[in-house]
Every structure is written in C-alpha cells, then in structure tokens.
Amino acid sequence: MPRRMIRAMGLWHRVMSVVTLSGLPKAWQVSIYGLAGVAVALALLLVRVANATSYLSDSPLTCINCHVMTDAYASWQRGSHGRVAVCVDCHVPHHNIAAKYAYKARDGMKHSYVFTLRAEPQVLELSAPAVPVVQSNCVRCHSDQLAMVRLASSPERRCWDCHENVHGSVRSLSTSPSMLRPALPDAGLDWMKKGGQ
C-alpha cells in the first residue's frame, strides 16, 4: 500500500475518533451530541426568525428587517430614487460581485451588532467606509449629468452636500410621522402567529 494512502487512512481514523468522541464515556458523548444539536437548532431558528436569507437578495424590503430603517425606506419609496433604484444600487460597491457581498456581510454584521444592542444613533449618518461607496455610486449612475461638473473628481464635496433630499434633509429616527411609515412585513414564524390567536 502506498505511503500517501496509509497517511490518508490514518488521518481518516483520527478524524473519525474525534467525530465519534471515542475514548469518552457514553454519557459525555450523548451530552456533547445533545448540546451540539441544540446549538444547531438555535442557529437555524435565529436564521429563520432574522430572515437571514433575505440579505442575499437585493430587495429593499430586506432593509426594513431592522425597524429603525423604516423611515429611510419610506423616504426612498416616495422619492425619485424609488422608481429607478433599490437600496443596494446606492449603498454597496458594484465593481465586482465579491466586493459587493463582502461589503454587505461586513456592513450587515455591524448593523446587526448596533441594532441588537439598541446602540443606533438618533440621527443616521453614513459611516466613513460607506461615504466613498455611495459617492462612487452617485457618480456611476449620474455620470452623464456630471460630465461638465468637477464634483465627480472632487474629494472634499459629496453629492449629498447639495442634494440632501435623497432621504430627507434630516435623517433622524423621529422626523417622519408614523402615518408615512410603510407596513412592515410579517415577522415571526407561522406556528407562533397561530398560537397567539
């Protein structure tokens, strides 16, 4: 038998001994597998309740998974961009697919952390890494209007310095009256909703 195959078999046996927890008492094995099963079940429940798969899409409804974004969603929906663009058209990079999903993942983890801990600021502002992304997307979509304007190459002026009405002039959590807020998508699991009726 070749050495490579003997090594592979030895590695396989070591991996299987770890997976089967050989050498541990049966009670420990059952406890560890039980805890692993509970951890997997809780992770799957979190994925479902948080509607985590929606973050793979480009749907604007994904943005209102976090209730703090409903005012931004309402202003987008009723504004000029609501007819021609979705949130990711402005807020994520578009130079390649890997950069797009890496940015969405990093930004999503940050948002999850901030919104879960209820640490969101009263006035929402773009983060420092988001500023060049949004600026380049403004220029990408409006390049024909910017052909004669030097703003496109000016690092000290941003498009929204003049065009502040993209999401309203103030992005405060208390600026929009409740009647302007869109209806939120259903939250929770179907069996939970039926149990409450």
N, C-alpha and C positions, 0 to 999 in steps of 0.2 A: 504494500500500500504506500503511495507517495506521501512525503512529509506534509505537504500542503493539506492533504485530505485528513491526515491524523490531527494536525493542528485545528482544522475546522471542526472536526468531531469533538475534540477536547473543549474548544470554545463553546460548542453547542451544549455539551453536558454541563458546563459551568453556568451558562445562561439558564438552562432548564432547572438547575438546582436552586438558582435564585428565584425564578418564577414559581416553582413549586414549594419554595420555602423549606426545602429538605434540611433536616437537622434540628428544626424547631418542633416543639411539642404540638400535637394536633390542635389543642385549644388555642395556642398562639396563631397557628395557621388560619383557623376559622375566624378568629378575631381580626387578623390583618386583612383577610379577604373581605370580611364584612365591612370594615371601615373603608376599604378601597371602593367597594360597591356603593356605600352611602356617599362618598366623595364624588364619584362619577354621577350618581343620580342627582345630587345637589347642583353639580356643574351643568348638567343637561337642563334642569329646571331653571337655573339662572339664565341660560342661553335662551330658553323659551320665553320666560317672563320679560326679559330685557329686549326681546325681539331682535336678538343679536344678528341674525342672518340678514335683516334689513339693511345693515351697514355695508353689505357687499353691493347693494344697489345704488343707483343714482337718484332714487325717488326723494322728492322734497319732504314727503311725509316722514321719512326717517329722521329728519332734523327735529320734528316735534315729539320724538320719543322722549326728549327732555322737555318738560313742560315750560322751562324758562325760555325756550326758543319760540313759543307761540306768537309773541308779538313780532319778532323778526319774520316769522313765517307769514303772518297776516299782512305785514307791510310789503313783503316780497310779492305775495299773491295778488295784492291790489295795485301794485306798482307796475311800471313799464317793463321791468325785467320778468315779471310773472308770465308774460305772454311769449317770451323768447328764450328764457334761460332757466335752469334749475340751480339749486344751491351749489352743487359741485362745479358748475361751469365757472363760478367766480372764486370759490373757496378752496380748491385743490389744484395742484400743478397738472399740466396737461402735456408736458414734453415727452413722457413715456408712461406706460401702464404700471411699471414697477414703482416709479416715483409717486404716482397717484395713490396707489394702495398703501405704500409705506407712509405717506403723509396722512392718509385717512386713519391708519392704525395708530400712529403716534398722537395725532390730534384727538382721536376718539378716546384713547386711554387717558389723556389729560382731562378731557371733558368728563369722562366717567368719574374720575377721581374728584374733580371740583364739584360736580353736581351731586354725587353721592354724599360728600361731606357737607353739602349745603354751603360751600365757600364761594359761590358765584358773586361777582361784584354787582352792585346796584346798577351801574352803567356798563353795558357790554362794549368792549373795545377789542379790536384785533390785537392778537399777540404779536410780538416782534417778528417771529418767523412767518406769520401769516401776511404781514404787510407786503413783502415783495411778491408773494404768490398772487394776492388779489390785484396788486398793481399790474403785474405782467398779464393777468387775465383781462383786465380792463383794456390794456393796450392791444392784446391779441384780438379781442372782439371788435374794438373800435378803431383799428389801425387806419381805415380809410378816412375817418373824421380827424385823426391825429396827424395826417401826413404833413400838414403845414404848421403844426403846433410843436414847439420844442419840449412840451411837457413830457412826452414819451421818453425822452432821454434825460430828464431832469431828476436826479435822485432826491432833491430836497422838497419837491412838490408831489403830492399824491393826487390822483384823480378825484377822490372824495373830499379833498380840501375845498374844492369848488362845487362839486356835485354831491352835496351832503344828503340829498333826498333819496338816495338808493334804499335806505331802510328808515328814513325819517331823520330829522336833524339831531334828535337826542335818542340814544338807544338805551333808555332806562327801562327797568322792569316794571315801572309804574306809569309809563307815558301813554299806553294805549288803554282806552276804556274796555271793559270786559266784553261789551257788545261787538267789538271789532275782532275779537279772537275767533279763530276758526274752531269748528268742532274737533275735538281730539279723537284719534282712532281708539277703538275699543282696547282696553288694557286688561290683562289677566287671562286666565285660562277659562275655556268654556265651562268646565265642570265646577269652577269656582263661582261663576256667574249664576249657574243653575242652583247651586246650594244656597245662595242668598235670596232666592225668590220664594 
